[in-house]
Structures are given as structure tokens and as C-alpha cells.
Amino acid sequence: MISQWWSWLLVFVGSAGLVIVGRRVWWGWLVLFVNESLWIVYSLVTKQYGFIVGATIYKIVYWNNIRLWRSV
């Protein structure tokens, strides 16, 4: 039950972040960064710990993109 609700939330937030980034708005990366935090919570709740590694890598990439886009 919880995994169905979470999956919809993760898809919605992730898709929204991609649309925002596609419009060249810097805070779209922030939305994606927050979405990876949700992935970490999801992985802990569902005991799918492998997602933590991927989410952490994505968070690093998104944080670097936030810094790069904000400095321009």
C-alpha cells in the first residue's frame, strides 16, 4: 500500500523537476535534489537499501548543478 503511494509521489516530483530544468530554471535542480531525499526515505521504509546509493550519487550531481547554475 505505502509503496504505491510513494511511487506516485516520486514520479510526480521527479517529472516536475525535469520539466522545470527543461525550462532552464535553476531551482528545478533543487526539486530533483529533494526528490532524491524522498527516494532515500522510500528505500528505508521499503528496506530496499540499494536505492540509497543511487539517490546519493544523483544528489551529488544535482547539488553540483545547482552550484553551477547559480554562479552563472
BELPEWO-V505949 format. One record per residue. N is the residue number from 1. RES is the residue in three letters. PHI is phi in radians with two decimals (NA if undefined). NEAR is the number of other C-alpha atoms within 10 Angstrom. Layout:
n=N res=RES phi=PHI near=NEAR
n=N res=RES phi=PHI near=NEAR
//
This chain:
n=1 res=MET phi=NA near=5
n=2 res=ILE phi=-1.13 near=9
n=3 res=SER phi=-1.17 near=12
n=4 res=GLN phi=-1.16 near=8
n=5 res=TRP phi=-1.11 near=9
n=6 res=TRP phi=-1.09 near=16
n=7 res=SER phi=-1.07 near=12
n=8 res=TRP phi=-1.14 near=11
n=9 res=LEU phi=-1.09 near=15
n=10 res=LEU phi=-1.10 near=17
n=11 res=VAL phi=-1.15 near=12
n=12 res=PHE phi=-1.13 near=12
n=13 res=VAL phi=-1.15 near=17
n=14 res=GLY phi=-1.10 near=21
n=15 res=SER phi=-1.15 near=15
n=16 res=ALA phi=-1.07 near=16
n=17 res=GLY phi=-1.06 near=22
n=18 res=LEU phi=-1.14 near=15
n=19 res=VAL phi=-1.12 near=13
n=20 res=ILE phi=-1.13 near=18
n=21 res=VAL phi=-1.09 near=17
n=22 res=GLY phi=-1.07 near=11
n=23 res=ARG phi=-1.57 near=10
n=24 res=ARG phi=1.09 near=12
n=25 res=VAL phi=-1.88 near=14
n=26 res=TRP phi=-1.05 near=17
n=27 res=TRP phi=-1.29 near=16
n=28 res=GLY phi=-1.08 near=22
n=29 res=TRP phi=-1.13 near=25
n=30 res=LEU phi=-1.17 near=19
n=31 res=VAL phi=-1.04 near=20
n=32 res=LEU phi=-1.15 near=24
n=33 res=PHE phi=-1.06 near=24
n=34 res=VAL phi=-1.12 near=17
n=35 res=ASN phi=-1.04 near=24
n=36 res=GLU phi=-1.17 near=25
n=37 res=SER phi=-1.11 near=17
n=38 res=LEU phi=-1.11 near=18
n=39 res=TRP phi=-1.07 near=21
n=40 res=ILE phi=-1.14 near=21
n=41 res=VAL phi=-1.07 near=16
n=42 res=TYR phi=-1.00 near=20
n=43 res=SER phi=-1.15 near=17
n=44 res=LEU phi=-1.22 near=14
n=45 res=VAL phi=-1.13 near=13
n=46 res=THR phi=-1.62 near=11
n=47 res=LYS phi=1.01 near=10
n=48 res=GLN phi=-1.91 near=11
n=49 res=TYR phi=-1.17 near=14
n=50 res=GLY phi=-1.09 near=11
n=51 res=PHE phi=-1.13 near=16
n=52 res=ILE phi=-1.10 near=18
n=53 res=VAL phi=-1.09 near=11
n=54 res=GLY phi=-1.08 near=13
n=55 res=ALA phi=-1.11 near=19
n=56 res=THR phi=-1.16 near=16
n=57 res=ILE phi=-1.09 near=12
n=58 res=TYR phi=-1.07 near=17
n=59 res=LYS phi=-1.05 near=20
n=60 res=ILE phi=-1.09 near=13
n=61 res=VAL phi=-1.08 near=13
n=62 res=TYR phi=-1.13 near=20
n=63 res=TRP phi=-1.11 near=16
n=64 res=ASN phi=-1.08 near=13
n=65 res=ASN phi=-1.16 near=18
n=66 res=ILE phi=-1.04 near=17
n=67 res=ARG phi=-1.06 near=12
n=68 res=LEU phi=-1.15 near=11
n=69 res=TRP phi=-1.22 near=14
n=70 res=ARG phi=-1.31 near=11
n=71 res=SER phi=-1.46 near=7
n=72 res=VAL phi=-1.42 near=5
//
